[in-house]
Amino acid sequence: MITALTILSALIIAAYTVAVCIKCKGIPYSISETYYKISHKFWFGVTMVLTACLLMPAILEITPNSYQFMAFLACLGMIMTGIAPNFREGIERKIHTTGAVLCLVFSQVWVGLTCPWMLLVWVGYLAYTAIGLWRNWTGYFISSFLATKPMFWVEITALASTYVILLIG
């Protein structure tokens, strides 16, 4: 049952992300930015909340009691991004940003405590970014860096490291 929930959770976030990338004909600056690019905005929230709710029982099951709260906070963060998708204004901006930080930070602390070698996946992100900077060099670091879509790849890296541990563990 735990493996099925993990796979279903991964398939939901992967299908949403791939579908939006295809529909928008490219990679967005972040997964959260897709909220502004889709016609039926509720799909972003449904995807984030469903992904996290399906993941939570699986991640809590394999996590030792001493740091289960980290797994919970990572999932809670993703739920917060789903219930407050409009990160550009108002109270939703604060809720979404807080949720995104919770999800990213606590998921990767969880990864580090559960399977430290999986943090090596970040080397791939850094290599991709370095190559992207070189290919997109405009003479200005910030514009060249932003052309690599860093937030999208940070999110993908964090998701991938988490799901790989769940699927191999």
N, C-alpha and C positions, 0 to 999 in steps of 0.2 A: 504493500500500500504506500509506503514512504517513497519508494522508487517511482511509483506511478505518479504521485503528487509532484515530485521533483521534475519529472519529464514533462508533465502537463504544464507546470509553471514555466519551465524553460521554453516550451513550444509556444506558449501564449506571447511571451515577451519577444521571442525571436520572430514569430509570424507578424506581429504588429510592426516591429522595427523594419523588417524586410519589406513588408507591404508599403509602408510609408516612404521608404527610400525609393522603391520602384515608382510609386505614384508621383513623387516629387522629383523624380529623375536625378537623384543624387543623395549624398549623405548630408544630413542636417548638422547644424552646429552642436546640437545636443538632442537626446531623445525627448526631453521636455519641450524643445522648440517645435516638435511635430504637432503639438496641440494647436498651434497657430496655422499649420499648413493643411489640416484636414477639414473636410466639410462637416462631418459628424463628430463634434468635439467630445462627446461623451465617451467615445472609444478610448481616448487617452486615459481618462480616469478609470474606466472599467478595466483596462489592461493593467494599469499599475496596481490597483487594489486586488484584482484577481490573482495576478502574479505573486504578490506578497502573501496573500491569504493562503494560497496553495503551498507556497514555499515554507511558511511558518511551522506547520507540524513536522515537516521533514527535517528542517534545520534544528529545531528544538530537540527532536528525537536523538540526533547523533551528537549533540553538544553537551559536554559535561556541565553539571549543575553550577560549577564555580563561575562559568562565564556565559550561561544561557541568556543573561540579560543583554549581552552584546548582539546575539542573533535576533532577539526580540526587537531591540532598538533599530537594527538594520531593516527589518521588515516593516516596523512602524514608520520609519522614514519614507519607505517607498509608498506606503499607504497615504501618508501625508501629502506626497507629491501628486497622488491621484485625486485626493479630495480637494486640493487647491491647485489646479493646473495652471491658472493664470499667473505666471511668475513675474509679469511685467508691472503689476500695479496692485495697490490696496493691501488689505490684510492677507490676501492669498499669496502675495509676494513673500511675506515673512514666513508664512506656514510652509510654502513650497521650498524655499531656500533652506529653512531649518530641516525639513524632511530630507532634502537631497544631501545635506551635509551628514545627517544621522546615518542615512543609508550607506553613503560612500565610506565614511570613517569607520563605522562599526562593522560593516561587512568585511573590510580589509583587516581590521584588528582581529576579527573572528578568523579570517583566513590565516593570519599570522600565528594565532594560537592553535589552530586546528591542524594546519599542514604548512609549516613555515616555508618549505621549498616552493610552494605554489606562488609565493610572492615574486618568484623569478619571472612570472608572466609580465611583470612590469618592465623587465628588460626589453621585451618585445615592443611594448608601447614606446619606450624611450628610443629604441632603434628606428621605429616607424617615424617618430617625430623628427629625429635627426635627419633621416633621409628626406622627409617631407620639407623640412626647412631648406635643405640643399636644393631640392627640385623647384621649390616655389620662391626661391630667394628674390626679393624685390629691392634689396638694399636696406630694408627696414625690418628689424627683428620681429616686432609685434605683428605687422601685417603678414609676414611670412609664417609666423607661428600660428596665427589664427586661420590661415589657409589650410593647415593640417587638420582642422576640425578637432582640436584637442579634447574638448569636453565630451564629445560623442565617443571618442576612443577611450577616454578614462572610464566612462560608464560601461562600455562594452568589456573592457578589461576587468573591471570590478565584478560584473555579472559573470563573465566567463570563469574567473578564478573561483568564485563561490559555487557555481554549478558543477564545475569539474570535481571539486572536493566532494560534493554531495553524491555525484554519480560514481566516483571511484571508491568512496569511503563506505 
